[in-house]
C-alpha cells in the first residue's frame, strides 16, 4: 500500500472522527390531541404523505450528516481503501473476522447476489456437479450446482424476482395463519439445495418467527442448502421471543445474515448494507457483485451512524411512541392489526384493500401496495406524528365514503 493511500485512509478516519464530535439537536416527540380528534387534513401539509416504503422519517444521525459533508473532498477517489474502515467497524461490532463481512449497495444488492450465486437451474448431471464459470478477471472458477428459491408468502419479493430472472424455480410457502410466522417445516420440505429466504421481522407483516423455532430450523437445514436471514428491521424488534441469528454463523456454514442502513439508520437514499457469513460463501458471491458498489459518502455516513448509539435508541423510542398512539386509535375505531415488531403495521380492513389504497392516494396519503395473499390487509409505515394525524384523518374519510 502506498504512502498516499495510507494518508487518504487516515484522512477518511479523521473525517469520521470529526463527524462524531458534531453535536446537533435531535427530534423531539409530543403527541397532540389532534391525533384522536381527526381534524387534520392531508392538504394542510402541502406535499403528499409517504407512508409506503418503511422509511425512517426522522432522517440520518446528525453525525452521519456531518461525516458526509466532510467527506465531499474524498469523492474523487475510488472507495476501495475506505471500504476497509467500514468492514473493520462492522466486524468488530459483531465479533467476526473481517473476511466474513461483505458490503452491498443496500441489503438489496446482497439479496440479488445471493439469488444469482445460489439459485438457478440444476445441471443434468445432478445438483452437486461443479460447473466452470468465468470470473470478472477472466479466470475459471468452479461453483456447485444451484437450486430452488424458497420464501414465505407474503414477504419482501425482490429476492424472488432475482431468482426467477436467474432461471430458478421460486416456491412461496404461506405464513402460519394465526401468528404470521414462517412455516419453517414446509419451507424445509420444499427446499432442494438452492436458497431459503427468511425475513425476520417479516415485511410486509411486521411479524416475527420465534427464536427457538428459527434456531432449530437452521440446525436442520442441510449444509448444501443456503439460508439467508434478512434482518433489515432487527433494531425495531423488542419481543423477548426475537433474536439475531448472527451468533449462529460460527456453527452453521450455510447461514448468511443481511443487514441494512436503510431503516433505523435512515439511509435508504444512500444505499448501504452488508452481510455476515463464512468466507467461502463470500467467495461464491463475489463474482456476482459490481465493482465499488458502495460509495464514499454512504460509507462515511454508515461508520458515523454505528458510532452514534443515540441513533438507534432514539429512533426506536420515537417509532414505538407513534405506533402506540396509532394502535390506540385503531383499537377505538374497531380495526384489528398484526402485532408489529417493525416500523410499519398491517391493518385488517375486513374489505378489499385496493379501493382504500386508491382513496388514500387521492387524498394525498400513500400507503403500501396490495398483497394478493392478504387481500384485506393494508401496510402503513409509522411516520412522524403529523404524518399519522394526516393518515388517520384521510383513513376515516375513506372508510366512511367507501
C-alpha positions as CSV (number, residue, x, y, z in Angstrom):
1,X,0.0,0.0,0.0
2,X,1.4,3.4,-1.0
3,X,2.1,6.3,1.5
4,X,-0.6,8.3,-0.4
5,X,-3.2,5.6,0.1
6,X,-2.3,5.4,3.8
7,X,-2.7,9.2,4.1
8,X,-6.1,9.0,2.3
9,X,-7.3,6.4,4.7
10,X,-6.1,8.3,7.7
11,X,-7.8,11.4,6.3
12,X,-11.0,9.4,5.9
13,X,-10.8,8.2,9.5
14,X,-10.2,11.7,10.8
15,X,-13.3,13.0,8.9
16,X,-15.4,10.2,10.5
17,X,-14.0,11.3,13.9
18,X,-14.8,14.9,13.2
19,X,-18.4,13.9,12.5
20,X,-18.6,12.0,15.8
21,X,-17.7,15.3,17.6
22,X,-20.6,17.1,15.9
23,X,-23.5,18.0,18.2
24,X,-27.0,18.6,16.8
25,X,-30.5,18.8,18.2
26,X,-32.4,15.6,17.9
27,X,-36.1,15.3,17.1
28,X,-38.4,15.5,20.0
29,X,-41.8,13.9,20.4
30,X,-45.0,15.4,21.8
31,X,-48.4,13.7,20.9
32,X,-51.0,16.3,20.0
33,X,-54.7,15.9,20.8
34,X,-55.5,16.2,17.0
35,X,-54.3,12.6,16.5
36,X,-57.5,11.4,18.2
37,X,-59.8,14.2,17.2
38,X,-59.2,13.6,13.5
39,X,-59.3,17.3,12.5
40,X,-56.1,17.3,10.5
41,X,-56.4,17.1,6.7
42,X,-53.6,15.9,4.4
43,X,-53.9,19.1,2.3
44,X,-52.8,21.2,5.2
45,X,-49.3,19.7,4.8
46,X,-48.8,20.6,1.2
47,X,-46.8,17.6,-0.2
48,X,-48.0,14.1,-0.2
49,X,-47.6,12.0,2.9
50,X,-45.4,9.0,2.1
51,X,-46.2,6.0,4.4
52,X,-45.5,3.4,1.7
53,X,-41.8,2.4,1.9
54,X,-41.0,1.8,5.6
55,X,-38.5,4.7,5.7
56,X,-37.3,6.3,8.9
57,X,-38.9,9.8,8.8
58,X,-36.5,11.3,11.3
59,X,-33.5,11.1,9.0
60,X,-29.9,10.0,9.5
61,X,-27.8,10.7,12.5
62,X,-26.5,14.3,12.8
63,X,-23.1,12.7,13.0
64,X,-23.7,10.9,9.7
65,X,-24.8,14.2,8.0
66,X,-21.6,15.9,9.2
67,X,-19.4,13.0,8.2
68,X,-20.9,13.1,4.7
69,X,-20.3,16.8,4.4
70,X,-16.7,16.4,5.5
71,X,-16.2,13.5,3.1
72,X,-17.2,15.6,0.0
73,X,-13.5,16.2,-0.6
74,X,-12.9,12.4,-1.0
75,X,-15.5,11.7,-3.7
76,X,-12.9,11.9,-6.5
77,X,-11.3,8.7,-5.1
78,X,-12.5,5.2,-5.7
79,X,-13.8,3.8,-2.4
80,X,-11.7,0.6,-2.2
81,X,-9.5,1.6,0.7
82,X,-12.3,3.3,2.6
83,X,-14.4,0.2,2.5
84,X,-11.8,-1.4,4.8
85,X,-12.7,1.0,7.5
86,X,-16.4,0.2,7.4
87,X,-15.7,-3.5,7.2
88,X,-13.4,-3.4,10.2
89,X,-16.1,-1.4,12.1
90,X,-18.8,-3.9,11.3
91,X,-16.6,-6.9,12.0
92,X,-15.6,-5.5,15.4
93,X,-19.3,-4.7,16.3
94,X,-20.4,-8.3,15.5
95,X,-17.3,-10.1,16.8
96,X,-16.5,-11.7,13.5
97,X,-13.5,-11.7,11.2
98,X,-13.3,-9.0,8.5
99,X,-13.3,-11.8,5.9
100,X,-16.8,-12.6,7.0
101,X,-18.2,-9.2,6.0
102,X,-19.4,-8.2,2.6
103,X,-20.7,-4.7,1.8
104,X,-23.5,-4.1,-0.6
105,X,-25.4,-1.3,-2.3
106,X,-28.1,-1.6,0.3
107,X,-29.0,-5.1,1.5
108,X,-31.0,-5.2,-1.7
109,X,-27.7,-5.9,-3.6
110,X,-26.9,-8.6,-1.1
111,X,-30.2,-10.4,-1.8
112,X,-29.6,-10.1,-5.5
113,X,-26.1,-11.5,-5.3
114,X,-27.4,-14.4,-3.1
115,X,-30.1,-15.3,-5.7
116,X,-27.5,-15.2,-8.5
117,X,-24.9,-17.2,-6.6
118,X,-27.1,-19.9,-5.0
119,X,-30.2,-20.3,-7.2
120,X,-30.8,-21.4,-10.7
121,X,-31.4,-24.4,-12.9
122,X,-29.9,-27.7,-11.8
123,X,-27.4,-29.4,-14.1
124,X,-28.4,-32.5,-16.0
125,X,-25.6,-34.3,-14.2
126,X,-27.1,-33.7,-10.7
127,X,-27.3,-30.9,-8.2
128,X,-23.8,-31.4,-6.8
129,X,-21.8,-31.3,-10.1
130,X,-19.4,-28.4,-10.3
131,X,-19.5,-26.1,-13.3
132,X,-16.8,-23.9,-14.6
133,X,-17.7,-20.2,-14.9
134,X,-15.5,-17.2,-15.8
135,X,-14.9,-14.6,-13.1
136,X,-14.7,-10.9,-13.8
137,X,-11.0,-11.3,-14.3
138,X,-11.4,-14.0,-16.9
139,X,-10.2,-16.9,-14.9
140,X,-12.3,-20.0,-14.4
141,X,-13.9,-20.6,-11.1
142,X,-15.7,-23.9,-10.2
143,X,-19.0,-23.5,-8.4
144,X,-21.5,-26.1,-7.2
145,X,-24.9,-26.6,-8.9
146,X,-27.7,-24.4,-7.7
147,X,-31.3,-25.0,-6.9
148,X,-34.7,-23.6,-5.9
149,X,-35.6,-20.3,-4.2
150,X,-37.9,-20.9,-1.2
151,X,-39.5,-17.9,0.5
152,X,-42.5,-17.2,2.7
153,X,-45.7,-15.6,1.3
154,X,-46.1,-12.7,1.7
155,X,-42.6,-11.3,2.1
156,X,-40.2,-8.9,0.6
157,X,-40.3,-10.2,-3.0
158,X,-37.2,-8.7,-4.6
159,X,-35.1,-11.8,-4.0
160,X,-37.8,-14.0,-5.6
161,X,-37.8,-11.8,-8.7
162,X,-34.0,-12.1,-8.9
163,X,-34.2,-15.9,-8.6
164,X,-36.8,-16.1,-11.4
165,X,-34.6,-13.9,-13.7
166,X,-31.8,-16.3,-12.8
167,X,-33.9,-19.2,-14.1
168,X,-34.7,-20.7,-10.7
169,X,-37.9,-22.2,-9.6
170,X,-39.4,-19.9,-6.9
171,X,-41.6,-21.5,-4.3
172,X,-43.8,-19.5,-1.9
173,X,-44.8,-21.0,1.4
174,X,-47.7,-19.2,3.1
175,X,-47.1,-17.8,6.6
176,X,-48.8,-19.5,9.5
177,X,-52.3,-18.1,9.7
178,X,-52.6,-17.3,13.4
179,X,-49.1,-16.0,14.2
180,X,-47.9,-14.9,10.7
181,X,-44.6,-16.6,11.4
182,X,-42.6,-18.5,8.8
183,X,-43.9,-22.1,8.2
184,X,-40.4,-23.4,8.7
185,X,-41.2,-27.1,8.3
186,X,-42.9,-26.6,5.0
187,X,-40.1,-24.4,3.8
188,X,-37.5,-27.0,4.6
189,X,-39.6,-29.7,2.9
190,X,-39.8,-27.6,-0.3
191,X,-36.0,-26.8,-0.5
192,X,-33.6,-28.7,-2.7
193,X,-30.2,-27.1,-2.4
194,X,-30.5,-23.5,-3.6
195,X,-31.6,-20.9,-1.1
196,X,-34.1,-20.4,1.7
197,X,-35.1,-16.8,2.4
198,X,-36.2,-15.8,5.9
199,X,-37.2,-12.2,6.6
200,X,-37.3,-11.6,10.3
201,X,-39.1,-9.4,11.3
202,X,-41.0,-10.0,8.1
203,X,-42.0,-7.4,5.5
204,X,-45.0,-6.7,5.0
205,X,-46.5,-8.3,8.1
206,X,-44.1,-6.9,10.7
207,X,-44.3,-10.3,12.4
208,X,-41.5,-12.4,13.8
209,X,-40.7,-16.1,13.8
210,X,-39.8,-17.3,17.4
211,X,-36.1,-17.6,18.1
212,X,-36.3,-21.2,19.3
213,X,-38.1,-22.3,16.2
214,X,-35.6,-20.5,14.0
215,X,-32.6,-21.9,15.8
216,X,-33.9,-25.4,15.4
217,X,-34.7,-24.8,11.8
218,X,-31.2,-23.6,11.0
219,X,-29.8,-26.7,12.6
220,X,-31.9,-29.0,10.4
221,X,-31.2,-27.4,7.0
222,X,-28.7,-29.5,5.0
223,X,-25.4,-27.7,4.5
224,X,-25.7,-27.7,0.7
225,X,-28.8,-25.5,1.1
226,X,-28.0,-21.9,1.9
227,X,-30.2,-19.8,4.3
228,X,-30.3,-16.1,4.1
229,X,-31.9,-14.3,7.1
230,X,-32.9,-10.7,6.3
231,X,-32.6,-8.6,9.5
232,X,-33.4,-5.3,7.9
233,X,-35.8,-4.4,10.8
234,X,-33.8,-6.0,13.6
235,X,-33.4,-2.8,15.5
236,X,-37.2,-2.2,15.8
237,X,-38.0,-5.7,17.3
238,X,-38.3,-5.7,21.1
239,X,-40.1,-9.1,21.7
240,X,-38.5,-11.5,24.2
241,X,-39.1,-14.1,21.5
242,X,-36.8,-12.5,19.0
243,X,-33.0,-12.5,18.5
244,X,-30.5,-12.0,15.8
245,X,-29.0,-15.2,14.3
246,X,-25.6,-13.7,13.6
247,X,-24.1,-15.7,16.5
248,X,-25.2,-18.9,14.8
249,X,-22.9,-18.4,11.8
250,X,-20.0,-19.9,13.7
251,X,-21.7,-23.3,13.8
252,X,-23.6,-23.2,10.5
253,X,-21.5,-22.6,7.3
254,X,-24.7,-22.3,5.2
255,X,-26.1,-19.3,7.1
256,X,-26.0,-15.7,5.7
257,X,-27.3,-12.7,7.6
258,X,-28.2,-9.5,5.8
259,X,-28.4,-6.1,7.4
260,X,-29.1,-2.6,6.0
261,X,-28.5,1.1,6.9
262,X,-31.8,2.0,5.2
263,X,-34.2,1.6,8.2
264,X,-33.2,2.6,11.7
265,X,-30.2,4.5,10.3
266,X,-32.4,6.3,7.8
267,X,-30.0,5.9,4.8
268,X,-32.5,4.5,2.3
269,X,-31.4,7.0,-0.3
270,X,-27.7,6.5,0.3
271,X,-27.7,2.7,-0.3
272,X,-25.5,0.8,2.1
273,X,-25.9,-2.7,3.5
274,X,-23.9,-5.7,4.4
275,X,-24.0,-9.4,5.1
276,X,-22.1,-11.6,7.5
277,X,-21.3,-15.2,6.6
278,X,-18.5,-17.7,6.2
279,X,-15.6,-16.6,3.9
280,X,-16.3,-19.5,1.5
281,X,-19.8,-18.1,0.9
282,X,-18.5,-14.7,0.2
283,X,-16.0,-16.2,-2.3
284,X,-19.0,-17.6,-4.2
285,X,-20.9,-14.4,-4.0
286,X,-18.1,-12.0,-5.0
287,X,-18.1,-12.7,-8.8
288,X,-21.7,-11.5,-9.0
289,X,-21.0,-8.1,-7.3
290,X,-20.4,-4.9,-9.2
291,X,-17.0,-3.2,-8.5
292,X,-17.1,-0.4,-5.9
293,X,-20.9,-0.6,-5.5
294,X,-20.9,1.4,-2.2
295,X,-19.9,5.0,-2.5
296,X,-17.6,7.0,-0.2
297,X,-20.4,9.2,1.2
298,X,-22.5,6.2,2.2
299,X,-19.5,4.6,3.9
300,X,-18.8,7.8,5.8
301,X,-22.4,8.0,6.9
302,X,-22.5,4.3,7.9
303,X,-19.4,4.5,10.1
304,X,-20.6,7.6,11.8
305,X,-24.1,6.0,12.4
306,X,-22.5,3.0,14.0
307,X,-20.6,5.3,16.3
308,X,-23.8,7.1,17.3
309,X,-25.6,5.0,19.9
310,X,-28.4,7.5,20.2
311,X,-29.5,7.0,16.6
312,X,-30.9,3.5,17.4
313,X,-32.3,4.2,20.9
314,X,-34.0,7.5,19.8
315,X,-35.3,6.0,16.5
316,X,-36.8,3.1,18.3
317,X,-38.3,5.3,21.0
318,X,-40.0,7.6,18.5
319,X,-41.3,4.7,16.5
320,X,-42.7,2.9,19.5
321,X,-44.5,6.1,20.8
322,X,-46.1,6.9,17.5
323,X,-47.0,3.3,16.8
324,X,-48.7,3.0,20.3
325,X,-50.7,6.2,19.6
326,X,-51.8,4.8,16.2
327,X,-52.8,1.4,17.6
328,X,-54.8,3.0,20.4
329,X,-56.8,4.9,17.8
330,X,-57.2,1.8,15.6
331,X,-58.5,0.0,18.7
332,X,-61.0,2.7,19.3
333,X,-62.2,2.5,15.7
334,X,-62.5,-1.3,15.9
335,X,-59.8,-2.3,13.4
336,X,-57.6,-5.3,14.0
337,X,-53.9,-5.4,13.0
338,X,-51.0,-7.8,13.1
339,X,-48.8,-7.1,16.2
340,X,-45.9,-5.1,14.8
341,X,-42.2,-5.7,15.5
342,X,-41.1,-3.2,12.9
343,X,-41.6,0.4,11.8
344,X,-44.8,-0.4,9.9
345,X,-48.1,-2.1,10.7
346,X,-50.6,-4.3,8.7
347,X,-54.2,-3.3,9.4
348,X,-57.0,-5.7,8.6
349,X,-59.8,-3.7,6.9
350,X,-62.2,-6.6,6.5
351,X,-62.8,-5.5,3.0
352,X,-60.8,-5.4,-0.3
353,X,-57.8,-3.2,0.3
354,X,-57.3,-1.7,-3.2
355,X,-60.2,0.8,-3.1
356,X,-58.9,2.1,0.3
357,X,-55.3,2.4,-1.0
358,X,-56.6,4.4,-4.0
359,X,-58.9,6.6,-1.9
360,X,-56.0,7.5,0.4
361,X,-53.8,8.3,-2.5
362,X,-56.4,10.6,-3.9
363,X,-56.3,12.4,-0.6
364,X,-52.5,12.8,-0.7
365,X,-51.6,9.9,1.6
366,X,-49.6,7.0,0.1
367,X,-49.5,3.6,1.9
368,X,-48.1,0.2,0.9
369,X,-49.3,-1.7,-2.1
370,X,-51.8,-4.5,-2.1
371,X,-50.5,-8.0,-1.2
372,X,-52.5,-10.8,-3.0
373,X,-52.1,-13.3,-0.2
374,X,-53.5,-10.8,2.3
375,X,-56.2,-9.1,0.2
376,X,-57.9,-7.2,3.1
377,X,-54.7,-6.0,4.9
378,X,-53.1,-2.6,4.4
379,X,-49.5,-1.9,5.2
380,X,-48.8,1.5,6.7
381,X,-45.4,2.9,7.6
382,X,-45.1,4.5,11.0
383,X,-44.2,8.1,10.2
384,X,-43.9,11.2,12.3
385,X,-46.8,12.4,14.5
386,X,-48.1,14.9,12.0
387,X,-48.0,12.3,9.2
388,X,-50.0,9.8,11.3
389,X,-52.5,12.6,12.0
390,X,-52.9,13.1,8.3
391,X,-53.2,9.3,7.7
392,X,-56.0,8.9,10.3
393,X,-57.9,11.9,9.0
394,X,-57.8,10.5,5.5
395,X,-58.4,7.0,6.7
396,X,-61.6,7.9,8.5
397,X,-62.8,9.8,5.4
398,X,-62.1,6.9,3.0
399,X,-63.6,4.2,5.2
400,X,-66.8,6.3,5.6
401,X,-67.0,7.0,1.9
402,X,-66.3,3.5,0.5
